[in-house]
Amino acid sequence: VLVELDYPRGKNLPKKTKEQNDSLKSKYGISGYPTIILLDSDGKEAARWIGYKATLLDELKDKVKTPGKESAK
């Protein structure tokens, strides 16, 4: 399940959305943007990336197991 949280500058979000985003920001310790967190099926953090990286897609593919294939790590 992909979840995207938006923290726009200069734009007000609905109160419910802002409260949800603030709660998740606190729960996952978000300190920079963008932050991508990969969780396992139990909701435990498997990997984290902060900032823009040209190699992100390759790193993400390396962390995610494809059914029928073993991950390289």
PyMOL CGO cylinders between C-alpha atoms (Angstrom):
from pymol import cmd
from pymol.cgo import CYLINDER

trace = [
    CYLINDER, 0.00, 0.00, 0.00, 1.47, 3.33, -1.01, 0.3, 1, 1, 1, 1, 1, 1,
    CYLINDER, 1.47, 3.33, -1.01, 0.81, 6.32, 1.25, 0.3, 1, 1, 1, 1, 1, 1,
    CYLINDER, 0.81, 6.32, 1.25, 1.80, 9.82, 0.24, 0.3, 1, 1, 1, 1, 1, 1,
    CYLINDER, 1.80, 9.82, 0.24, 1.66, 12.68, 2.70, 0.3, 1, 1, 1, 1, 1, 1,
    CYLINDER, 1.66, 12.68, 2.70, 1.80, 16.23, 1.44, 0.3, 1, 1, 1, 1, 1, 1,
    CYLINDER, 1.80, 16.23, 1.44, 3.14, 19.14, 3.47, 0.3, 1, 1, 1, 1, 1, 1,
    CYLINDER, 3.14, 19.14, 3.47, 2.62, 22.02, 1.05, 0.3, 1, 1, 1, 1, 1, 1,
    CYLINDER, 2.62, 22.02, 1.05, 4.15, 25.42, 1.71, 0.3, 1, 1, 1, 1, 1, 1,
    CYLINDER, 4.15, 25.42, 1.71, 1.78, 28.37, 1.70, 0.3, 1, 1, 1, 1, 1, 1,
    CYLINDER, 1.78, 28.37, 1.70, -1.34, 26.22, 1.39, 0.3, 1, 1, 1, 1, 1, 1,
    CYLINDER, -1.34, 26.22, 1.39, -3.74, 25.31, 4.17, 0.3, 1, 1, 1, 1, 1, 1,
    CYLINDER, -3.74, 25.31, 4.17, -4.79, 21.68, 4.43, 0.3, 1, 1, 1, 1, 1, 1,
    CYLINDER, -4.79, 21.68, 4.43, -8.12, 20.51, 5.86, 0.3, 1, 1, 1, 1, 1, 1,
    CYLINDER, -8.12, 20.51, 5.86, -7.83, 20.11, 9.65, 0.3, 1, 1, 1, 1, 1, 1,
    CYLINDER, -7.83, 20.11, 9.65, -8.33, 16.32, 9.52, 0.3, 1, 1, 1, 1, 1, 1,
    CYLINDER, -8.33, 16.32, 9.52, -5.60, 15.89, 6.88, 0.3, 1, 1, 1, 1, 1, 1,
    CYLINDER, -5.60, 15.89, 6.88, -3.17, 18.11, 8.80, 0.3, 1, 1, 1, 1, 1, 1,
    CYLINDER, -3.17, 18.11, 8.80, -3.78, 16.19, 12.04, 0.3, 1, 1, 1, 1, 1, 1,
    CYLINDER, -3.78, 16.19, 12.04, -3.24, 12.85, 10.25, 0.3, 1, 1, 1, 1, 1, 1,
    CYLINDER, -3.24, 12.85, 10.25, -0.04, 14.06, 8.60, 0.3, 1, 1, 1, 1, 1, 1,
    CYLINDER, -0.04, 14.06, 8.60, 1.31, 15.51, 11.84, 0.3, 1, 1, 1, 1, 1, 1,
    CYLINDER, 1.31, 15.51, 11.84, 0.60, 12.25, 13.67, 0.3, 1, 1, 1, 1, 1, 1,
    CYLINDER, 0.60, 12.25, 13.67, 2.39, 10.14, 11.04, 0.3, 1, 1, 1, 1, 1, 1,
    CYLINDER, 2.39, 10.14, 11.04, 5.28, 12.63, 10.88, 0.3, 1, 1, 1, 1, 1, 1,
    CYLINDER, 5.28, 12.63, 10.88, 5.76, 12.21, 14.61, 0.3, 1, 1, 1, 1, 1, 1,
    CYLINDER, 5.76, 12.21, 14.61, 5.26, 8.42, 14.59, 0.3, 1, 1, 1, 1, 1, 1,
    CYLINDER, 5.26, 8.42, 14.59, 7.89, 7.85, 11.90, 0.3, 1, 1, 1, 1, 1, 1,
    CYLINDER, 7.89, 7.85, 11.90, 10.29, 10.61, 12.94, 0.3, 1, 1, 1, 1, 1, 1,
    CYLINDER, 10.29, 10.61, 12.94, 10.22, 12.48, 9.65, 0.3, 1, 1, 1, 1, 1, 1,
    CYLINDER, 10.22, 12.48, 9.65, 12.99, 15.08, 9.68, 0.3, 1, 1, 1, 1, 1, 1,
    CYLINDER, 12.99, 15.08, 9.68, 13.52, 15.89, 6.00, 0.3, 1, 1, 1, 1, 1, 1,
    CYLINDER, 13.52, 15.89, 6.00, 11.71, 15.89, 2.70, 0.3, 1, 1, 1, 1, 1, 1,
    CYLINDER, 11.71, 15.89, 2.70, 11.19, 13.85, 0.74, 0.3, 1, 1, 1, 1, 1, 1,
    CYLINDER, 11.19, 13.85, 0.74, 11.33, 10.87, 3.07, 0.3, 1, 1, 1, 1, 1, 1,
    CYLINDER, 11.33, 10.87, 3.07, 10.50, 7.40, 1.80, 0.3, 1, 1, 1, 1, 1, 1,
    CYLINDER, 10.50, 7.40, 1.80, 10.02, 4.62, 4.33, 0.3, 1, 1, 1, 1, 1, 1,
    CYLINDER, 10.02, 4.62, 4.33, 9.67, 1.00, 3.31, 0.3, 1, 1, 1, 1, 1, 1,
    CYLINDER, 9.67, 1.00, 3.31, 7.74, -1.07, 5.85, 0.3, 1, 1, 1, 1, 1, 1,
    CYLINDER, 7.74, -1.07, 5.85, 7.53, -4.85, 5.99, 0.3, 1, 1, 1, 1, 1, 1,
    CYLINDER, 7.53, -4.85, 5.99, 4.24, -6.75, 6.23, 0.3, 1, 1, 1, 1, 1, 1,
    CYLINDER, 4.24, -6.75, 6.23, 4.30, -6.33, 10.03, 0.3, 1, 1, 1, 1, 1, 1,
    CYLINDER, 4.30, -6.33, 10.03, 4.63, -2.55, 9.74, 0.3, 1, 1, 1, 1, 1, 1,
    CYLINDER, 4.63, -2.55, 9.74, 8.28, -2.54, 10.82, 0.3, 1, 1, 1, 1, 1, 1,
    CYLINDER, 8.28, -2.54, 10.82, 10.71, -0.25, 9.04, 0.3, 1, 1, 1, 1, 1, 1,
    CYLINDER, 10.71, -0.25, 9.04, 12.84, -2.13, 6.50, 0.3, 1, 1, 1, 1, 1, 1,
    CYLINDER, 12.84, -2.13, 6.50, 14.55, 0.87, 4.85, 0.3, 1, 1, 1, 1, 1, 1,
    CYLINDER, 14.55, 0.87, 4.85, 14.52, 4.67, 4.82, 0.3, 1, 1, 1, 1, 1, 1,
    CYLINDER, 14.52, 4.67, 4.82, 15.66, 7.28, 2.31, 0.3, 1, 1, 1, 1, 1, 1,
    CYLINDER, 15.66, 7.28, 2.31, 15.79, 11.00, 2.98, 0.3, 1, 1, 1, 1, 1, 1,
    CYLINDER, 15.79, 11.00, 2.98, 16.28, 13.53, 0.21, 0.3, 1, 1, 1, 1, 1, 1,
    CYLINDER, 16.28, 13.53, 0.21, 16.47, 13.18, -3.52, 0.3, 1, 1, 1, 1, 1, 1,
    CYLINDER, 16.47, 13.18, -3.52, 18.64, 10.36, -4.83, 0.3, 1, 1, 1, 1, 1, 1,
    CYLINDER, 18.64, 10.36, -4.83, 19.22, 9.37, -8.43, 0.3, 1, 1, 1, 1, 1, 1,
    CYLINDER, 19.22, 9.37, -8.43, 19.74, 5.74, -7.35, 0.3, 1, 1, 1, 1, 1, 1,
    CYLINDER, 19.74, 5.74, -7.35, 16.56, 5.46, -5.27, 0.3, 1, 1, 1, 1, 1, 1,
    CYLINDER, 16.56, 5.46, -5.27, 14.71, 3.16, -7.66, 0.3, 1, 1, 1, 1, 1, 1,
    CYLINDER, 14.71, 3.16, -7.66, 17.63, 0.73, -7.86, 0.3, 1, 1, 1, 1, 1, 1,
    CYLINDER, 17.63, 0.73, -7.86, 17.99, 0.73, -4.07, 0.3, 1, 1, 1, 1, 1, 1,
    CYLINDER, 17.99, 0.73, -4.07, 14.26, 0.18, -3.60, 0.3, 1, 1, 1, 1, 1, 1,
    CYLINDER, 14.26, 0.18, -3.60, 14.22, -2.73, -6.05, 0.3, 1, 1, 1, 1, 1, 1,
    CYLINDER, 14.22, -2.73, -6.05, 17.10, -4.26, -4.10, 0.3, 1, 1, 1, 1, 1, 1,
    CYLINDER, 17.10, -4.26, -4.10, 15.10, -4.09, -0.83, 0.3, 1, 1, 1, 1, 1, 1,
    CYLINDER, 15.10, -4.09, -0.83, 11.80, -5.44, -2.17, 0.3, 1, 1, 1, 1, 1, 1,
    CYLINDER, 11.80, -5.44, -2.17, 11.43, -9.15, -2.70, 0.3, 1, 1, 1, 1, 1, 1,
    CYLINDER, 11.43, -9.15, -2.70, 9.66, -10.18, -5.87, 0.3, 1, 1, 1, 1, 1, 1,
    CYLINDER, 9.66, -10.18, -5.87, 7.45, -13.28, -5.47, 0.3, 1, 1, 1, 1, 1, 1,
    CYLINDER, 7.45, -13.28, -5.47, 9.45, -16.27, -6.67, 0.3, 1, 1, 1, 1, 1, 1,
    CYLINDER, 9.45, -16.27, -6.67, 12.77, -14.39, -6.45, 0.3, 1, 1, 1, 1, 1, 1,
    CYLINDER, 12.77, -14.39, -6.45, 15.09, -13.81, -3.52, 0.3, 1, 1, 1, 1, 1, 1,
    CYLINDER, 15.09, -13.81, -3.52, 16.34, -10.32, -2.71, 0.3, 1, 1, 1, 1, 1, 1,
    CYLINDER, 16.34, -10.32, -2.71, 20.05, -9.70, -3.28, 0.3, 1, 1, 1, 1, 1, 1,
    CYLINDER, 20.05, -9.70, -3.28, 20.36, -8.63, 0.37, 0.3, 1, 1, 1, 1, 1, 1,
]
cmd.load_cgo(trace, "trace")
